[in-house]
C-alpha cells in the first residue's frame, strides 16, 4: 500500500518548553501508557521508539527510528528472564521440558494477549496504510511491540526493571505453559514455534509407504518454504507426521535428545 504522509510525532521528544500541540498529545499518551505498564521511563524517547513501527518511519517520518532493534533486544531479555525463572524454581526439570515451556510462554499469541491487556495498539505509531489494514490489531505487530517495550525498559532501567515488568505478566503465561506442555504434541509445538518466529507455513507430505496392508509403515516430511525441515516414520500418517515434527524441533534446537 502506498505511503501517504500526515502530521507526525517527533521520534525524539522535544523539550517541554518547545512542545507543539501534537507533541503534547503524544507525551500525554506515553504518560498514560507508563501508568498502565507500571514503569516510568527516565528517558521517554526510548519508549517512543519502542512504540514506533517500521511502517511509520518508511511512510510518515523518515527521520524517526523504528522499534526493530529494541524488539531484538527485548526478545533476548524475555527469554533470559523466563529461562532464569524456570531454572531457579524447577531444579528437577530437564532442559527439553524447560525449552518447551519457555517456547509456549513467550510465543506470539501469549505476547499478543499481553499487548491487548496493556492496550499497546492505541499508542503505536504506524503508517496510514497500516492503519487502514487494521495494523493496531495485528498479532505480529502488537507482540513485536511488547518485546520492544521490554527492550526499552532494559535500556532505560536495567535488567532488574525489565525482569519486574516481564514477571508482572509472564507468570500466568508460564503457568499455562507448564499445564499445557504435557498435552502438546510435536506438531502443535512446531506450529507454534514457526508462528512465534514468523518462519512460514508448514505442509506435511507423504514421501514413502511400505509394508503389507496389515502392517503399513509411512514416512512423512514436514516442509516449510519449499524446504524439508524434518522427516519421520510411523505406523500411521498421523504418527509419521508427529515424528517428522519431532525431527524438525530437534534440528531447530527447540528440543534436545
C-alpha positions in Angstrom: 0.0 0.0 0.0 1.5 3.4 -0.9 2.7 5.7 1.8 0.8 8.9 2.4 2.2 11.4 4.8 0.5 13.3 7.5 1.5 15.4 10.5 3.8 13.3 12.6 5.0 13.0 16.1 8.7 13.7 16.5 10.5 10.5 17.5 12.9 12.2 19.9 10.5 14.3 22.0 11.2 18.0 22.2 12.0 19.9 25.4 8.8 20.6 27.3 9.2 24.4 26.7 9.2 23.9 22.9 6.3 21.5 22.6 3.7 21.8 19.9 0.1 20.6 20.4 0.9 17.3 18.6 3.9 16.7 20.9 1.8 17.4 24.0 -0.7 14.8 23.0 2.0 12.3 22.4 3.6 12.9 25.7 0.2 12.5 27.4 -0.4 9.2 25.6 3.0 8.0 26.7 2.4 9.1 30.3 -0.9 7.1 30.4 0.8 4.1 28.9 3.6 4.2 31.6 0.9 4.1 34.3 -0.7 1.1 32.6 2.6 -0.9 32.5 3.8 0.2 35.9 7.1 1.6 34.8 8.1 5.2 34.5 10.9 5.9 32.0 13.8 8.2 32.8 14.0 8.9 29.0 10.6 8.9 27.3 12.2 9.0 23.9 13.3 5.3 24.3 9.6 4.3 25.0 8.5 6.4 22.0 11.0 4.4 19.8 9.7 1.1 21.2 6.2 2.1 20.1 7.2 3.2 16.6 6.5 0.6 13.9 8.7 0.5 10.8 5.8 1.4 8.5 5.6 4.8 10.2 9.3 5.5 9.6 9.0 4.5 5.9 5.8 6.3 5.2 5.3 9.2 7.6 8.5 10.3 9.2 11.8 9.1 7.8 13.8 10.9 10.5 12.2 8.7 13.2 13.7 5.5 14.5 11.6 2.3 14.4 11.5 -0.3 17.1 13.1 -3.4 15.5 16.4 -3.1 17.3 14.6 -2.8 20.6 12.4 -5.7 19.7 15.5 -7.8 19.0 17.0 -6.9 22.4 13.6 -7.4 24.2 13.2 -10.9 22.8 16.6 -11.9 24.3 15.8 -10.3 27.7 12.4 -12.0 27.8 13.8 -15.5 27.0 16.6 -15.0 29.6 14.1 -13.9 32.3 11.7 -16.8 31.7 14.7 -19.3 31.4 16.1 -18.0 34.7 12.7 -18.4 36.5 12.2 -21.9 35.2 15.8 -22.9 36.1 15.6 -21.5 39.6 12.2 -22.7 40.5 12.2 -26.2 39.0 15.5 -27.8 39.9 14.3 -31.3 38.7 13.1 -30.1 35.3 15.2 -31.2 32.4 16.4 -28.9 29.6 14.0 -30.2 27.0 10.9 -29.6 29.2 12.1 -26.1 30.1 12.6 -25.3 26.4 9.1 -26.4 25.6 7.6 -24.4 28.4 9.6 -21.3 27.5 8.6 -21.6 23.9 4.9 -21.7 24.8 5.2 -18.9 27.3 6.8 -16.4 25.0 5.3 -17.2 21.6 3.3 -14.6 19.6 -0.2 -15.5 20.9 0.9 -15.1 24.5 2.5 -11.7 23.8 -0.5 -10.6 21.8 -2.8 -11.2 24.8 -0.4 -9.1 26.9 -0.4 -6.3 24.3 -4.2 -6.3 24.3 -4.4 -6.1 28.1 -1.9 -3.1 28.0 -3.7 -1.5 25.1 -0.4 -1.2 23.2 -2.3 -0.7 19.9 -3.7 2.7 21.0 -0.2 4.2 21.4 1.6 2.7 18.4 2.9 4.9 15.7 2.0 3.2 12.4 1.6 4.4 8.8 -1.8 5.5 7.4 -1.7 2.4 5.1 -1.1 0.1 8.1 -3.8 1.8 10.0 -6.3 1.2 7.2 -5.5 -2.5 7.1 -6.0 -3.0 10.9 -2.4 -2.7 11.9 -3.3 -1.8 15.5 -4.9 -5.2 15.9 -2.4 -7.4 14.1 -0.9 -10.0 16.5 2.6 -9.8 14.8 2.8 -6.1 15.2 1.5 -6.0 18.8 3.6 -8.9 20.0 6.7 -7.4 18.5 5.9 -4.1 20.2 5.7 -5.8 23.6 9.2 -7.2 23.0 10.4 -3.7 22.0 8.9 -2.2 25.2 10.8 -4.9 27.2 14.0 -3.9 25.3 13.3 -0.2 26.1 12.8 -0.9 29.8 16.1 -2.9 29.8 18.0 0.0 28.2 16.4 2.6 30.4 16.3 0.9 33.8 18.5 -2.3 33.5 17.7 -6.0 33.9 16.0 -5.7 37.3 13.4 -3.3 36.0 12.9 -5.4 32.8 12.6 -8.6 34.9 10.0 -7.0 37.2 8.0 -5.9 34.2 8.2 -9.3 32.5 7.2 -11.3 35.6 4.3 -9.0 36.1 2.7 -10.5 33.0 4.6 -13.7 32.3 3.9 -15.7 35.5 0.4 -16.5 34.2 1.8 -17.5 30.8 4.4 -19.7 32.3 1.9 -21.5 34.5 -0.4 -22.0 31.5 2.5 -23.3 29.5 3.5 -25.7 32.3 0.0 -27.1 32.4 -0.2 -27.5 28.6 3.3 -28.9 28.0 2.3 -32.5 28.8 -0.6 -32.4 26.4 1.1 -30.7 23.5 2.1 -33.0 20.6 5.1 -32.2 18.5 3.1 -31.0 15.5 1.4 -28.3 17.7 4.7 -27.3 19.3 6.3 -27.0 15.8 3.4 -24.9 14.5 3.6 -22.5 17.5 7.4 -22.2 17.2 7.1 -21.3 13.5 4.4 -18.8 14.2 6.4 -17.2 17.0 9.4 -16.6 14.7 7.3 -15.9 11.6 9.1 -18.7 9.8 6.3 -19.6 7.4 3.6 -22.2 7.0 4.0 -25.9 7.3 3.0 -28.7 5.0 3.2 -32.4 5.7 4.0 -34.6 2.7 3.9 -38.4 2.4 7.2 -39.4 0.9 7.1 -43.2 1.4 4.7 -46.0 2.1 5.9 -49.6 2.6 5.0 -53.0 4.1 1.9 -55.2 3.9 -1.6 -53.8 4.3 -2.0 -55.0 7.9 1.4 -53.5 8.9 2.0 -50.4 6.8 4.9 -48.1 7.5 4.6 -44.4 6.5 7.3 -41.8 6.1 6.3 -38.1 6.2 8.3 -34.9 5.6 7.4 -31.6 7.1 8.1 -28.8 4.6 8.4 -25.0 5.1 9.0 -22.5 2.3 9.8 -25.4 -0.1 12.4 -26.9 2.2 12.2 -30.1 4.1 12.9 -29.4 7.8 12.1 -32.8 9.3 11.2 -36.4 8.4 9.8 -39.2 10.4 8.2 -42.7 10.1 5.3 -44.4 11.9 2.5 -46.9 11.6 0.1 -44.3 10.5 0.3 -41.0 8.7 -0.5 -39.2 11.9 2.3 -40.9 13.8 4.7 -40.3 11.0 3.8 -36.6 10.9 4.4 -36.3 14.6 7.8 -38.0 14.2 8.6 -35.5 11.4 7.7 -32.6 13.6 9.8 -34.0 16.4 12.8 -34.3 14.0 12.3 -30.7 12.9 12.2 -29.5 16.5 15.4 -31.3 17.3 17.1 -29.9 14.2 16.0 -26.4 15.2 17.3 -26.9 18.7 13.9 -26.3 20.2 14.1 -29.8 21.8 17.1 -31.8 22.9 17.6 -35.6 22.5 
